[in-house]
Amino acid sequence: MAGLIINRISGNSFASYVQKNILTKIGMSQTYLDVQEKPSNTVVTGYQYWFGFPVASKIYKHSNFSVPQGLVISNINDLCAYLNVIQNHCITKEGDTLLSAQSYSSLISPFKGGYAMGWMGNEIDYNSYFNRQFQLPFFYHTGLNENYNAALAIYPEKNVCIVSLANINSLEFSQAAMNIMLAQVINKPYTQKYSSEMFQRRAVLAMIILLALGLLYNCYRWRKYKFKFGFNAKLFPIIRLFAGVLLSILPLYIFPTINKISFVDLFPYQPDAVVGIILCSILGISSSLIRNMGSYSKIISYQTQ
């Protein structure tokens, strides 16, 4: 919406407006908002985690329409120059003032929930995840798309700016990188915690393996009794079948509801999570059905003996 407002008021595209009024004045010569302008072979290969293992990903289509919310192509040098200007109250080395004092205050001063005009301040609840070992006032912003992530932070008291760029779809990666860099700057030890993201991703993989083994075992029992087709309609097997199917279907509803995003929208960003949940549901339902048919086959086998 902000990009459309700038376009309407200025009469220029968001990309050209930012290029003229911000990038050029700061000297960010290696930053591109229009994918057509970037030199070839300047963007590193993107990766995605599949159950904790990095896999080279396909190239997703760049949309100039989405540039106001992300997809800016840049590098460490340009972004450091950008952060230095922000830290200097939006005054460039040449003396150009990019924002008034009032606008600058709005840019970095948290208003609600720790969020300011594009920046987040350290009042935000989950902000302690970034530097709870250091407890320094700072403001920051993070970004994530299908194959890349970025994190920028400014620590005014230390006169330090930190940029973390990574070619993988993991914000935890950048958060850890920023903590490591900050520890070096202030000469404090940093203890790398166990990765909760890797635990969650590999927990999904472990669940898939366990459900697959359960399905194989139920297939073996069904085969043992000659693959008879039918349902065991006794009370306990029916309750067990209903419970198994219900528990297998629930994640398909609960996960997108809690995260407020559909599987279709989530898939480009976290494909292993979507595939893992769907696969677990399929394996769970199949295992429950085959288990019931196995018990039915067992009854029929005993009746024919």
N, C-alpha and C positions, 0 to 999 in steps of 0.2 A: 504493500500500500504506500509506504514512504517513497519507494522508487517511482510509482505512478504519479504521486503528488509532485515530485521534483520534475518529472517529465512534463507535466501539465503546466506548471508555473514557469519553468525556464524555457520551454519549447525545445529542449534538447533531450536526447536519451539519457537515462541514468548513467550509463557507461561514459558517454562523452562529457557529461557535466562533472563527474567525479575526476575524470582524467584531467580536465582543464583546471578545475578549482582546487584539487587536492593533490593528486599524484604528481603533476608537473611541478607544483610549487614546493613539494617536499623533495623532489628529485627521485621519485620511485620509477626508474626507467625500465625495470624488469618486472613490472606488475601489469597484468592485463585483465580487463573486465570483459572484453569481447574475444571469444575463443578464436575468431578469424584473424586477430591481430598478433597472436603469439607466434614466435618462431617455431618451426617444426622441431620435434624431438627434444622439447624443453621440459616436459612433464614426465616424472618418473612413473614406472609401472605401479598401478594400485593393487592392493591386496585386500582380501577378506579372510576373517577367521572362520574356519569350518571346524567346529568342535574343539577349538583351541589350537588348531594348526593353520598357519598362514598359507593361503592359496592365491596365486595370481588371478586377478579378476578381469572380467571383460571391461572394455571402455564404455562408460555410460555417456549418453548424449548430453552435451553441454547446452544449457538453455540460457540465452542472454536475458530472457524474461525473468529468470530466477536469480540473476546476479545480485539484486539488492539484498537477498537473504543469504548469499554465499556464492560459491563457485568462482571466487576471485583467484586468479593464478598469480602467485608471487614467490618470493624466496626470503631467506633469513635476513639478508642485507637490507632489502627494501622495508621489510616489516620492522626491523630494528630502528630504521630511520623514522618510520611512522610512529612508533612508540615513543621515541625521543621527543618528537614534536608534541604528542599528546601530553607527555610528562612536563613539557615546557609551556603548558597552558595554551597549546595550539598556536604557538609562534614558531615559525621556521627559522633556520639559521640565517636566512637572508632578511629576516625581520618581518615577513608577511604574517599578518594575523588572520588565521583561518576561522576563528570563532570569537565572538565577543566574550567578555568575562562572565556575563550572565549565562550565555549558552554553554560555555565550558563547564560551569558549575552544574548545570542540568545534565551535561553529558556524563559526569562521573559521580554525582551525588545520588545514592540510592533513594528511591521514592517509595516503592512498595515491594515487600518481599525481597529486599536487597537489590532490586533491579533499577538501573538508571536509564538514560537515553542510549541504550545499546551496550553499556557496560554493566557489570555486576560488582557490587561491593561486598566486603567481607562480613556484612550483617546477615547475608543469606544463609539459611540453615545448613545446606549441604556444602557450603563453602569450606567448612572445617576439614572436609575430605582432602582438600588441596594441601593445606599446610598446618595441620593441627599440631605438628611437632615444633613449628616455628613461631606461630602466633604473631605474625606481622600484619599490620593493616595493609591492604592492597585492593586493587580492583582489576578485573579480568574479564575475558570472554573466551568461550570455547566454540568449536564448530565441528560438525561431522557430516560427511556425505557418504556415498556408497563405498568409496575406496580410500578415502583420506580423512585425516582429522587434524585439527589445529588448536592451539591454545596460546593466548597472549595474556601477559600479566605485567602490572606495574606496581612496584613497591616504593612509594614516594620517600619514606623515611630512609631507605637505603640507597636511593637514587639508582635503582636497578630496574631494568626491563628484561623480561624473559620471553622468548619465542620458542615454541615447540611445534614442529611440523612432522607428520608421519604419514607414510603411504600405506596405511591400513585403517580399517573401520573400527577403531577402538579409542574412545576417549580416556579410558583408564591408562592406556599407553602414554598419552601426552601428560596426564596428570602425574604419573610416576616420574617421567622425564623432567618435568618442571620442579618437582620436589628435589630430585637429585641435583639439578643445577643450582637451586636456591641454597641447598646445603653447602655446596662448594663456595658460593658467594659469601655466606655469613660464617663459614668455617665451623659448621656444626655437623655432627655425625647424622647420617640418615639411615634408618633401618628399613630396608625394603620389606614390605608386608607381603603375605601370601596373596596372590591375585584372586580376588573374589570373582572377577569376570572369567578367568580360566577355570575356576572351580565350577561355576555355573554351566559353562559350555561343555566341559568334560563330564559333568553330572548328567547332562542330557544324553551324551554319547553312551555313558554307562547304563542309563535307563533303557536306551534302545537295545543294547547288547543283552541285558537281562530279559527284556520282553521277547527278544528274538529267541533266546534259549528256552524261555517258557513255552513259546509257540512250537518250537521243535519238539520239546518233550510231549506236549499235548498231541502233536501230530503222530509221534511214536506210539502213544497209548491208543490213539484212534486206529492206527495201522495194525496194532496188535490184535484188535478186535474186528478186523476185516473191513474197515471203512464203511460201516453201515450209516446211511443217511437218515436222520430223524432227530427229534428232540426228546430229551428226558423231561417229562412233564411233572415229575415229582416236585414237591414244594422246595426242598433245599437246593436241588440243582437249578430250578428256575430262579430262586432268589440270588444264587451265586452268579448265574448268567446275567440277570438284570443289573446286579451291582457291578460286575465287570465291565459291561457295556457302558453303564452310566459313568463310571470313573474314567473310562477311556474317552468319552465324549466331552466331559466337563472342561478339560484344558482348552479345547477348541473355542469355548465360550468365555472362560475366565480370563485367559491370557490377553486377548484383545480388549476385553472390558476394563481390566485393571490398568493396562498401558494406554488405553484410549487411542488405539491405532489398529487398523485392520491388517490381516495377514498380507493382503495384496500390497498395502503401502509399506509394510515393514520389511517385506522380502528383499528389496534391493539393498537395505542397510544391514540386516542381520539374517541372511539366508539360512544359516545353520539352525537358528532358533526356530524359524518357521517350519523348515523341513523336519527338524527333530520332533517338534510337538505333533505335527501331522502324522509322522511315521510312528510315533509312540501310540497315538490313538488307533491307527490302523492295526498295529501289532496287538494292542490290547483287545480290541473288538474281535479280531480273528482268533486270538487265543481263547477268549471266552466262548465263542461259538464252537470251536473245535473241541474244547474241553467238554462242553455239554454233549456234542455228538459222540465223543469218545465214551462218555458214561452211558449214553443210549446204546451204542454198539456193544458195550459190555453186558448190559441187561439182555439184549437180543441174543448174544452168544451163549449166555447161561441158559436162556429159555430153550434154545435149540439143541442143547447137549443132552 
